[in-house]
């Protein structure tokens, strides 16, 4: 996927892995980059990679069963 927004990648991951992902930073949603996903990729590995690349972090909120992406602490 070339020149795709972080938000669009998260929407695709939601569909592929049947999860909810929330980006808590509006500017981050519009950030664009290129990513190659294969059928062997696992969700946590993908999230770790894109978050590390963008200087943010993710965690799983068990209360609402959503992966939250926000500024790294």
C-alpha positions as CSV (number, residue, x, y, z in Angstrom):
1,X,0.0,0.0,0.0
2,X,1.5,3.2,-1.1
3,X,1.0,6.7,0.3
4,X,-1.9,5.6,2.6
5,X,-3.0,7.3,5.7
6,X,-2.5,5.8,9.2
7,X,-6.2,5.9,9.6
8,X,-6.8,3.9,6.4
9,X,-4.3,1.3,7.5
10,X,-6.0,1.0,10.8
11,X,-9.4,0.5,9.1
12,X,-7.9,-2.2,6.9
13,X,-6.4,-3.9,10.0
14,X,-9.8,-3.7,11.7
15,X,-11.4,-5.6,8.9
16,X,-8.6,-8.1,8.5
17,X,-8.3,-9.0,12.1
18,X,-11.9,-8.3,13.3
19,X,-10.7,-5.8,16.0
20,X,-11.4,-2.1,16.9
21,X,-8.5,0.4,16.6
22,X,-8.8,4.0,17.8
23,X,-6.2,6.7,16.9
24,X,-6.3,9.3,19.6
25,X,-4.3,12.0,17.7
26,X,-6.1,13.7,14.7
27,X,-2.8,14.7,13.0
28,X,-1.6,11.1,13.2
29,X,-4.7,9.9,11.4
30,X,-3.7,11.8,8.3
31,X,0.0,10.9,8.3
32,X,0.9,9.0,5.2
33,X,3.4,6.3,4.5
34,X,3.9,3.1,2.5
35,X,3.5,-0.4,4.1
36,X,3.6,-3.9,2.8
37,X,1.4,-6.5,4.6
38,X,1.6,-10.2,4.0
39,X,-0.8,-12.9,5.1
40,X,1.8,-14.1,7.7
41,X,1.8,-10.8,9.6
42,X,0.3,-10.8,13.0
43,X,-1.7,-7.8,14.3
44,X,0.6,-7.0,17.3
45,X,3.7,-7.1,15.1
46,X,2.1,-4.7,12.5
47,X,0.9,-2.3,15.3
48,X,4.3,-2.3,16.9
49,X,6.0,-1.6,13.6
50,X,3.8,1.3,12.5
51,X,3.7,2.8,16.0
52,X,7.5,2.6,16.4
53,X,7.9,4.2,12.9
54,X,5.6,7.1,13.9
55,X,6.9,7.6,17.5
56,X,3.7,6.5,19.1
57,X,2.5,3.6,21.2
58,X,-0.5,1.3,21.4
59,X,-2.2,-0.6,24.1
60,X,-5.2,-2.8,24.4
61,X,-8.2,-1.4,26.3
62,X,-10.0,-4.5,27.6
63,X,-13.0,-2.5,28.8
64,X,-14.1,-1.6,25.3
65,X,-12.0,-4.2,23.5
66,X,-10.1,-1.6,21.4
67,X,-6.5,-1.1,20.5
68,X,-5.7,2.5,21.4
69,X,-2.9,4.4,19.6
70,X,-1.6,7.5,21.2
71,X,1.6,9.5,21.8
72,X,4.4,7.4,23.3
73,X,5.1,7.9,27.0
